[in-house]
Amino acid sequence: MSDRGLVFSAGRPNQRVSAAAAAASGSSNKSLKGIIAGGITGGMEICITFPTEYVKTQLQLDEKVGAQKRYKGPIDCVKVTVRERGFFGLYRGLSVLLYGSIPKSAVRFGAFEEFKKRNSDAQGNLSTGRKFLCGLGAGICEAIFAVTPMETVKVKFINDQNSANPKFRGFFHGVREIVREQGLRGCYQGLTATMMKQGSNQAIRFLVVESLKDWYRGYRGDTDNTRPIPKLLTGMFGAVAGAASVFGNTPIDVVKTRMQGLEAHKYRSTAHCFVKIWREEGLKAFYKGTVPRLSRVCLDVGITFMIYDSFMELFNKIWNSMSA
């Protein structure tokens, strides 16, 4: 009996070591899983939501002062585009966003998982301030490594369509022309505004989603964070987060779009662009495209978090079965 007790007590430290090793392995793999799941998520959601992004960008670029504007509103923009270029005219520039959306989402979620891993407590929880900062860091990372060059090329593509003689024949041709004429800097116009936009975007979104998830877990009486949250509810949390981010930073989005358009040479800096819009077009100009952006972002963020959480759950099962 004494021997059995000795074996049992000796085995428990080994079990604890094994559990700790498994936990450490799962923690180290979380960033990798976030990158893979984020990349897949980015490709899927952009194919669903692109037409509203196209309409938003067209309305923001319709900046004529003291003259008849081309579009009366988002619905008119859709009608004019379909009438002149057919239904697939609403997908003009999709390839640019598709090429950029996959790495953008991969960087965003991979960075957030890494920041979250480094700032969570022993139970895997984040304080409100740390949720905000982790989202802010994720947004800045995606702005530098993916969003700025992708958004610059996308806006130039859509703006080029409005010219009498479009010169961009495709994604790679457009990038080559931009770099040839303006250098690599031509793909990084509006970096400051983009960092402000993406940083505030993701700070707000991750803060809202993570806070709502924590609230739901507390309401449900969960003792840990392992029980999955229903996907429809996750989508609703994402939609609320998306709406909060739209009202929080649409002015920044307008400035960013102007700084990345073909008429960007009119502005000396992000601050000059802001002042020029304020003086010439007024406060309302900073909220151009809010309606189509609101519909797109709520749908976009809701879908994104639903897809991302689904793939993370799938990858957790695969990783666990491989390590078992």
C-alpha positions in Angstrom: 0.0 0.0 0.0 2.9 2.3 0.8 4.5 1.5 -2.6 1.3 2.2 -4.4 0.9 5.5 -2.6 4.5 6.4 -3.5 3.9 5.6 -7.2 0.7 7.6 -7.2 2.3 10.6 -5.6 5.3 10.4 -7.9 3.1 10.2 -10.9 1.3 13.5 -10.2 4.3 15.8 -10.8 4.8 14.0 -14.2 1.2 14.7 -15.0 1.6 18.3 -14.0 4.8 18.6 -16.1 3.0 17.1 -19.1 0.0 19.4 -18.7 2.3 22.4 -18.4 4.2 21.4 -21.5 0.9 20.9 -23.4 -0.3 24.3 -22.3 3.0 25.9 -23.3 2.8 24.3 -26.7 -0.8 25.4 -27.2 0.2 28.9 -26.2 3.1 29.0 -28.6 1.0 27.7 -31.4 -1.8 30.2 -30.9 -0.1 32.9 -32.9 0.5 30.5 -35.8 -3.1 29.4 -35.7 -4.2 33.0 -35.6 -2.2 33.7 -38.8 -3.6 30.8 -40.7 -7.2 31.3 -39.5 -6.9 35.0 -40.1 -5.7 34.6 -43.7 -8.5 32.2 -44.6 -11.0 34.5 -43.0 -9.7 37.5 -44.9 -10.1 35.9 -48.3 -13.6 34.7 -47.6 -15.1 37.9 -46.1 -13.8 40.2 -48.8 -15.5 38.2 -51.6 -18.8 38.7 -49.7 -18.5 42.4 -48.8 -16.5 44.0 -51.6 -19.4 45.8 -53.5 -20.2 48.0 -50.4 -16.5 48.9 -50.2 -16.5 49.9 -53.8 -19.5 52.2 -53.3 -18.0 53.8 -50.2 -14.7 54.6 -52.0 -16.5 56.0 -55.0 -18.6 58.4 -52.8 -15.5 59.5 -50.9 -13.7 60.3 -54.1 -16.6 62.2 -55.5 -15.2 65.5 -54.1 -16.2 68.2 -56.6 -16.8 71.5 -55.0 -19.4 73.9 -56.3 -20.3 71.6 -59.2 -22.8 68.8 -59.8 -21.5 65.6 -58.1 -21.5 62.4 -60.1 -23.5 60.4 -57.5 -26.5 61.4 -55.5 -26.0 58.7 -52.9 -25.0 55.0 -52.4 -28.0 53.6 -54.3 -27.5 56.0 -57.2 -23.8 55.0 -57.3 -24.8 51.3 -57.6 -27.3 52.1 -60.4 -24.8 54.2 -62.4 -22.0 51.6 -62.0 -24.3 48.7 -63.1 -25.7 50.8 -66.0 -22.3 51.8 -67.3 -20.1 48.8 -66.5 -22.5 45.9 -65.7 -22.9 44.1 -62.4 -19.3 43.1 -62.2 -18.3 46.8 -62.3 -19.1 46.7 -58.6 -16.2 44.2 -58.3 -13.7 46.5 -60.0 -10.5 46.3 -57.9 -11.4 43.1 -56.2 -8.2 41.4 -57.1 -6.3 44.2 -55.4 -8.2 43.7 -52.1 -8.1 40.0 -52.4 -4.3 40.0 -52.7 -4.1 42.3 -49.7 -7.0 41.0 -47.5 -5.4 37.6 -46.9 -2.1 38.9 -45.5 -3.9 41.8 -43.8 -6.2 39.6 -41.8 -3.4 37.1 -41.1 -1.2 39.9 -39.7 -4.1 41.3 -37.7 -5.2 38.2 -35.9 -1.7 36.7 -35.6 -0.5 39.9 -34.0 -3.5 40.1 -31.7 -3.0 36.5 -30.5 0.7 37.2 -29.9 -0.1 40.4 -27.9 -2.9 38.7 -26.0 -0.6 35.8 -25.1 2.0 38.2 -23.7 -0.5 40.3 -21.7 -3.0 37.8 -20.4 -3.1 36.7 -16.7 -2.8 33.1 -15.5 -6.4 32.4 -16.5 -6.0 33.8 -20.0 -8.0 37.0 -19.3 -7.2 40.6 -20.4 -8.0 43.8 -18.5 -10.1 46.4 -20.4 -7.0 48.5 -21.0 -4.9 45.6 -22.3 -7.7 44.5 -24.7 -7.6 48.0 -26.2 -3.8 48.1 -26.4 -3.6 44.6 -27.9 -6.2 45.6 -30.6 -4.3 48.9 -31.2 -1.0 47.0 -31.7 -2.7 44.5 -34.1 -4.1 47.4 -36.1 -0.8 49.2 -36.4 0.9 46.0 -37.5 -1.6 45.4 -40.3 -1.4 49.1 -41.3 2.4 48.9 -41.8 2.7 45.4 -43.3 -0.4 45.0 -45.4 -3.1 47.7 -45.4 -1.3 50.8 -46.6 0.2 49.4 -49.8 -3.0 47.4 -50.5 -5.4 50.3 -49.9 -3.2 52.7 -51.9 -3.3 50.5 -54.9 -7.0 49.8 -54.5 -8.0 53.5 -54.3 -5.8 54.3 -57.3 -7.4 51.5 -59.3 -11.0 52.7 -58.5 -10.0 56.3 -59.1 -8.4 55.4 -62.4 -11.7 53.9 -63.6 -13.2 57.4 -63.5 -10.6 58.9 -65.8 -11.3 59.2 -69.5 -8.6 56.8 -70.4 -8.0 54.2 -67.7 -4.3 53.1 -67.7 -4.2 50.2 -65.3 -4.9 46.9 -67.1 -4.6 44.7 -64.0 -3.2 44.3 -60.5 0.5 43.7 -61.4 0.5 46.2 -64.2 -1.0 48.8 -61.9 1.6 48.2 -59.2 4.4 48.3 -61.7 3.1 51.6 -63.1 2.7 53.1 -59.7 6.2 52.1 -58.6 7.7 53.2 -61.9 6.1 56.7 -61.7 6.3 57.3 -58.0 8.7 54.8 -56.6 7.9 52.5 -53.6 6.7 55.5 -51.8 3.8 55.6 -54.2 2.4 52.5 -52.5 2.8 54.0 -49.0 0.9 57.2 -49.3 -1.3 58.0 -46.3 0.7 55.7 -43.9 0.1 57.9 -40.9 -3.6 58.2 -41.5 -3.8 54.5 -42.2 -2.0 53.6 -38.9 -4.5 55.9 -37.1 -7.4 54.4 -38.9 -6.4 50.7 -38.5 -5.1 51.2 -35.0 -8.3 52.8 -33.7 -10.4 50.4 -35.7 -8.9 47.3 -34.2 -8.6 48.8 -30.8 -12.3 49.5 -30.7 -13.3 46.2 -32.4 -11.3 43.8 -30.3 -12.2 45.8 -27.1 -15.9 45.5 -27.8 -15.8 41.9 -29.0 -13.6 40.6 -26.2 -15.6 42.5 -23.6 -18.9 41.2 -24.9 -17.5 37.6 -24.9 -16.4 38.0 -21.3 -19.8 39.4 -20.4 -21.5 36.4 -22.0 -19.2 33.9 -20.3 -20.0 35.6 -16.9 -23.7 35.6 -17.7 -23.5 31.9 -18.7 -21.5 31.1 -15.5 -18.4 29.7 -17.3 -15.5 29.0 -15.0 -12.9 29.1 -17.8 -12.6 30.3 -21.4 -12.7 26.9 -23.1 -16.4 26.6 -23.9 -17.2 28.0 -27.4 -19.6 30.9 -27.8 -22.4 30.3 -30.3 -21.3 31.6 -33.7 -24.4 33.6 -34.4 -23.8 35.5 -31.1 -20.2 36.0 -32.0 -21.4 37.5 -35.3 -23.7 39.9 -33.4 -20.9 40.9 -31.2 -18.8 41.6 -34.2 -21.5 43.7 -35.8 -21.8 45.9 -32.7 -18.0 46.3 -32.7 -18.0 47.2 -36.4 -20.7 49.9 -35.8 -18.7 51.4 -32.9 -15.6 51.6 -35.0 -17.4 53.3 -37.9 -18.7 56.1 -35.8 -15.4 56.4 -34.1 -13.1 56.9 -37.1 -15.0 57.6 -40.4 -13.2 61.1 -40.6 -9.9 59.3 -40.5 -11.0 56.9 -43.2 -12.0 59.9 -45.5 -8.6 61.6 -45.0 -6.9 58.3 -45.7 -8.8 57.7 -48.9 -8.0 61.2 -50.2 -4.3 60.8 -49.3 -4.2 57.6 -51.4 -6.2 58.8 -54.4 -4.8 59.9 -57.7 -5.3 63.5 -56.6 -3.1 63.0 -53.5 -0.5 65.4 -54.8 -2.9 68.2 -53.7 -2.1 67.5 -50.1 1.2 68.1 -48.4 0.5 65.9 -45.4 -2.3 64.2 -43.5 -2.9 67.3 -41.4 -3.0 69.5 -44.5 -5.5 67.1 -46.1 -7.7 67.4 -43.0 -7.6 71.2 -42.9 -8.2 71.5 -46.7 -11.3 69.3 -46.5 -12.6 71.2 -43.5 -12.2 74.6 -45.2 -13.5 73.7 -48.6 -16.2 71.1 -48.0 -17.1 71.4 -44.3 -17.8 68.9 -41.5 -20.2 66.8 -43.5 -17.4 65.8 -45.9 -15.8 63.8 -43.2 -18.8 61.5 -43.0 -19.1 60.8 -46.7 -19.8 57.1 -47.4 -20.9 56.5 -43.8 -24.1 54.6 -44.8 -22.4 52.1 -47.2 -19.4 51.9 -44.8 -21.7 51.1 -41.9 -23.5 48.4 -43.7 -20.3 46.9 -45.0 -18.3 47.1 -41.7 -21.1 45.6 -39.6 -21.5 42.7 -42.1 -17.7 42.4 -42.5 -16.8 42.4 -38.8 -19.6 40.0 -37.9 -18.7 37.6 -40.7 -15.0 37.9 -39.9 -15.3 37.0 -36.2 -17.7 34.1 -37.0 -15.4 32.6 -39.5 -12.2 33.2 -37.5 -13.6 31.6 -34.3 -14.8 28.7 -36.3 -11.4 28.0 -37.8 -9.7 28.6 -34.5 -11.9 25.9 -32.9 -11.2 23.6 -35.8 -7.4 24.2 -35.5 -7.5 23.7 -31.8 -9.1 20.3 -32.3 -6.5 19.4 -35.0 -3.5 20.6 -32.8 -4.8 18.7 -29.8 -5.3 15.5 -31.7 -1.8 15.8 -33.2 -0.2 16.4 -29.8 -2.3 13.7 -28.0 
